[in-house]
Each structure stands twice: as C-alpha cells, then as structure tokens.
Amino acid sequence: MKVRHVFSTPDLDTARAVMDAARGAGVHDDDILLVARSDIELDAIPNEFKEADTDLMPAALRGAGYGGAAGLLAGLAAIVITPIGLTLAGAAAAAVAGALVGSWASALVGSSLPDPIRRKFDDEIQAGRILVVLDGDKDFLDRTESIITTAGGTHLPYESSKAMA
C-alpha cells in the first residue's frame, strides 16, 4: 500500500530540485504532487503535478462503507420484523442502496472540503511555501528522506495511506 509523505520547500526552484532528487531516487512522476497557494499554482505549477483541491474521493469511499453498513443493518433488522417479509436478498439490496446513498452524500460534503494536506499545512501554504507530496511504499520513502532533505525539502509531520493506491 502506498503512503504519502509531505516536504516543504521555500520556493519553486527548491521544489524542482526536490522533485529531481525524488526522481533520481526512483519516484515516478505519477507519485509526485505539488501543493501551493492558488496564485503560485496558477502561474508556475504544471497541471500534471497539481494536487486535487478537495476531499471528494476519500469522503466518497468512507460514505460507501458507512452507508453500506447502515443499509445492511437496516435490512437485517427488517428481516427480524416478520410482517415486512424481507428476505436476505432484500437485506443485500438495502446494503447496496445504503452504500450508494452514503457515497453520494459524503461525496457532496467532501467536495466542499479542502484535501487533508491543505487543511493541515494551511499556514505553510499561505506563507508562500510549496509542498512536495510523494507517494510510495513506506520503507522506500523512509530511505529516500535524506536525499530529499539534502535537496532542500523539509519533512513535515504527515504520513497517511493514499486513498486510491
């Protein structure tokens, strides 16, 4: 499973040096993202390195899980109440419906929230620093941390599983 590490850089040139160091250590371009203030992102960061601005996908996945569990519980409870006459197939359908509704509702809420990295490091971003986000295996990223810090990146206290690994 891939994890995410975040490094702070003072400017775009240092961010490029950190990206080059990460590539040299074996990190693929698909696993490198940049997060910056909106004016910096618009002017200087290519689209392929921009991080999504919302918590949409993680929220949708959480909603599908919680909604599916709630739907399954509701379906199983309906089976116990005999006058309704719901079968196990009906309970499964309730679980699917719950997952769909939960995913939809959570995605709507998640689309209005900034992603977790933007929320946690808002002070860094507003100060004009550029965050370099690297995705990869935990052991690999731990081994490459010294290379990244030598290139000018400051490791920030953040590590999470990548939602869509």
C-alpha positions in Angstrom: 0.0 0.0 0.0 1.3 3.4 -0.9 1.7 6.1 1.8 2.0 9.9 1.4 4.9 12.0 2.7 5.0 15.8 2.6 8.0 18.0 2.2 8.1 21.8 2.4 10.2 24.0 0.2 10.7 27.7 0.3 10.4 28.4 -3.5 9.7 26.9 -6.9 13.4 26.3 -7.7 13.9 24.3 -4.5 10.7 22.4 -5.2 12.1 21.5 -8.6 15.4 20.4 -7.0 13.4 18.2 -4.6 11.4 16.7 -7.4 14.6 15.9 -9.4 16.1 14.3 -6.3 13.0 12.2 -5.8 13.1 11.1 -9.5 16.7 10.3 -9.1 15.9 8.1 -6.1 13.3 6.2 -8.2 10.0 8.1 -7.5 7.8 8.2 -10.6 6.2 11.4 -11.9 2.8 9.9 -11.2 3.7 9.8 -7.5 4.9 13.4 -7.2 2.4 16.2 -6.5 2.8 19.9 -5.6 0.6 22.0 -3.3 0.9 25.7 -3.2 -1.1 28.9 -2.8 -3.5 29.4 -5.6 -1.6 32.3 -7.2 1.6 30.2 -7.3 -0.2 27.2 -8.7 -1.9 29.1 -11.5 1.4 30.8 -12.6 4.1 28.2 -12.1 2.9 24.6 -11.5 2.1 22.3 -14.4 -1.3 20.7 -14.2 0.1 17.2 -14.0 1.7 18.0 -10.7 -1.2 19.7 -9.0 -3.0 18.0 -6.1 -6.7 17.8 -6.1 -8.3 20.6 -4.1 -11.0 18.6 -2.4 -11.6 15.6 -0.1 -14.0 14.1 -2.6 -12.7 10.6 -3.2 -11.7 9.8 0.4 -15.1 11.1 1.5 -17.0 9.1 -1.1 -15.1 5.9 0.0 -15.9 6.5 3.6 -19.5 7.2 2.8 -19.9 4.0 0.8 -18.5 2.0 3.7 -20.7 3.6 6.4 -23.8 3.8 4.2 -23.4 0.1 3.2 -23.0 -0.9 6.8 -26.1 1.1 7.8 -28.1 -0.3 4.9 -27.1 -3.8 5.8 -28.1 -3.3 9.4 -31.4 -1.8 8.4 -32.0 -4.7 6.0 -31.2 -7.3 8.7 -33.4 -5.5 11.2 -36.2 -5.6 8.6 -35.8 -9.3 8.3 -36.3 -9.8 12.0 -39.6 -7.9 11.8 -41.7 -10.6 10.2 -44.7 -8.6 8.9 -42.5 -6.9 6.4 -41.3 -10.2 4.9 -37.9 -9.0 3.7 -35.5 -11.7 2.5 -31.7 -11.9 2.6 -31.7 -10.6 -0.9 -33.7 -7.6 0.3 -31.1 -7.0 3.0 -28.4 -7.1 0.4 -30.3 -4.6 -1.7 -30.7 -2.4 1.3 -26.9 -2.6 1.8 -26.3 -1.6 -1.8 -28.8 1.3 -1.6 -27.2 2.4 1.7 -23.7 2.4 0.1 -24.9 4.4 -2.9 -26.7 7.0 -0.8 -23.8 7.2 1.7 -21.3 7.6 -1.1 -23.3 10.3 -2.8 -24.0 12.3 0.4 -20.4 12.0 1.6 -19.0 13.0 -1.8 -21.1 16.1 -1.8 -19.8 17.1 1.6 -16.2 16.1 0.7 -16.2 18.2 -2.5 -16.7 21.3 -0.4 -13.7 20.5 2.0 -10.1 21.1 1.1 -8.0 17.9 1.0 -6.3 16.9 4.3 -2.8 18.2 3.3 -4.2 21.7 2.5 -6.1 21.7 5.8 -3.2 20.5 7.9 -0.5 22.8 6.4 -2.5 25.8 5.5 -0.1 28.1 7.3 2.8 26.8 5.2 0.8 27.2 2.0 -0.3 30.8 2.9 3.3 31.7 3.7 4.1 31.0 0.0 5.9 27.7 0.6 5.5 24.9 -1.9 4.7 21.5 -0.6 6.1 18.4 -2.4 3.9 15.4 -1.8 5.4 12.0 -2.5 3.5 8.7 -2.8 5.2 5.3 -2.4 6.0 2.4 -0.2 6.7 3.4 3.4 10.1 1.8 3.5 11.2 3.3 0.2 10.1 6.8 1.2 11.8 6.5 4.6 15.1 5.5 2.8 14.8 8.5 0.3 14.1 11.1 3.0 17.7 12.0 3.5 18.1 12.6 -0.3 15.1 14.8 -0.3 16.2 16.9 2.7 19.7 17.3 1.1 18.0 18.8 -1.9 16.3 21.4 0.3 13.0 19.8 1.4 11.9 19.9 5.0 10.0 16.8 6.0 6.6 17.7 7.6 4.9 15.5 10.2 2.4 13.9 7.9 2.0 10.3 6.7 -1.2 8.7 5.5 -2.3 5.9 3.3 -3.1 7.0 -0.2 -6.9 6.7 -0.7 -6.7 5.4 -4.3 -3.5 3.4 -4.3 
